[in-house]
Amino acid sequence: MSELHHGSCLCGAVRFAARGALGQVTACHCSLCRKHSGHFDASCEVKKADLRIEGEEALRWYAATPKARRGFCGTCGASLFFDPPHLDWVGVSMGAFDGPTGTRLALHIFCADKGDYYEITDGLPQNAR
């Protein structure tokens, strides 16, 4: 039996389960992720076939760009998902998981766009884009 990782938004209106081991965590510092999350976004990719979402009536999607939409709870506003519809995975926000995830932050992306109020000092790889 494969691992099952549960999570939810802040109020619990949207719940999800991701089947299987979670992949590496990527921190995105682009301006869109910073505005959507309030800081930078840390997420992992989950295959769409391995993600079950409950409470979809509370889930709202915003197409921030033609390449991806962002999912959040319409009740509490919690950032949950990053969905590039043309790909077979969804980015799931790490802070939404209920328990231990068994994975680690591995990479920073869009570092050229990061906020000026913090530094990235963890020694992990940093990509400008």
Disulfide bonds with the S-S distance in Angstrom:
none
